[in-house]
């Protein structure tokens, strides 16, 4: 499916985009053409200067913003598959600039869907976040809206061979703005600020995120929100692993921040199935939909009161495991 395809990656110059494109280029054979769609020409230039992205004839660097529907439509000409990673995602910035996040994360998503339908795109996998489950901040709310758009797009495809699905996961280890790089930056000061000593988060590596997106692209029926079974960690354990000797003052939870993150709520349980490596929240529009997805993924329903949050997870990283991951990820 990937070997002879043309693929567009929105937000392709970000941490995830570069990891995904690097993986695609390592395939034998690689995709025929990969279009890197983003709005920052400096990041595109910097990416094009390093291996494996330099002097690669299968790559195209395409400047544009998902807010600009005409530009999105032009970028999608001749494209088979799309990975949608473009988003604004900083929680405090969203609270201060709400409509800017709506324009990128919600309207930008709809621009992509409508343009993809017109262009004959076959598959879209859209990236989401644990903050979209029972959102407590504007960023999470925009990503929940985006998730709903990509799920609903499967109902307006007509006779087209068109499928869209969502992958939802927690904090990507080492990505820009995540807690471990922040603690690494702060440790020379001797102080690591802790928002709450009981705070927990999910953890996924970039490679695991890429694995999941590629799996979803080739296995989705369309309309699923896929959730990985990944470990959690305590923020306090992460701080101890990064700098045991640092002071760790409690500074309080920031506006819009949760004590624990959730990826599947109790309200989602009736529509959720266990498919092995992942869970999938299926569209809840009709009772027969569940049977269709159970059969396609060889899955089973979860208990009625099921919910999946970072504090009730049966996988927790120890400080030793956190240290090992920090070293293995080169952080």
Phi, psi and omega in degrees: 000321183274333192297317185251027187257165170247130188234134173249132178243110174282145186065033188290348179264001178280179182302311181292315182303316180294321178295318179296313183293322175301319178294316180300320180292338181276351180291155180233101000276158177284169174303154183294322181208138177235123180256123180262107185257118177201170188256359186249107183293331179293316179295323176296316179298313180298321178295321183289350183267352185240151177286147004268018187268350182273143176050042180249115187291345181271354182262142172232132178258114189241111180284134177173171181233137181296344175291338185263097186298322180298319180291321177298316180299319179293320181296333186273000180298123178077011182269137177265316189230144179231135167248119186259099181247357182288130178191154163268136191219000181281118187302310181298322179295325179294322181294328182271333184232060191300317185288334175297321177291322178297318182297320181278308190280330182258299182296322177299320177297317179292323174303317180294316181299309184294321179291323179294321177299318180291328187272354180080024175296143183268322187218142170229131168246121182254136179275137177237201186208154175298338181289351177279347178272119184046062189298141178246003180215168184295319178303310179300322179295320178293324179287328174296316176301316179299315178304315180298322179297315183288329174291314183292337181301334179292343181270353183241017185280347183064229181267006183290149169275085189221125179226139174228139176219170185236142168246130183239122177215175187273204185298129178274121186297120177089357179287161182300130179088356181277169194289324185293311174301326178295314178295321178299321180292325186274344190294333177295339177281345182082006182226125174244108182288131180249125181289318178202134185293342181259003184295138177232157176215154169286159179222132175220144177273162177301318180299319178294322177297318177296315177307314184295317180296316180293322176297314181298319181302323186263350185237353185289146171271333181114124178101353180281150163250109183272138180231127181279155172269099186232161182282164172251167169218159172272135178301323179295322177294322178297316179298318179295321180293322182286317185207086182301327185275352182289150168289146183227073180290145177273119186252353178095151180289136180286157177304134179083003183260143178262155173291318177229146177266152182233139176247334174227120180272166176299327178294334178279342189306317181299339181256004187259139176234151177263119184242027176101259179291338187226162162259160174222125171272119185265158177300137185257031185279336181205149184295327182289342180300318181302316181296323179297316181286323176301316181292316183298319185260004184051048186256184175219152181291151175269162178302155185299328182261019183294140165209154188233104181229165187291342179268337180259015181290142177272000175243117176233134178282133173279169177298323177298316180293323177297315177300317180296319179293320179300317179292315184292331179273358179068034184266000000 
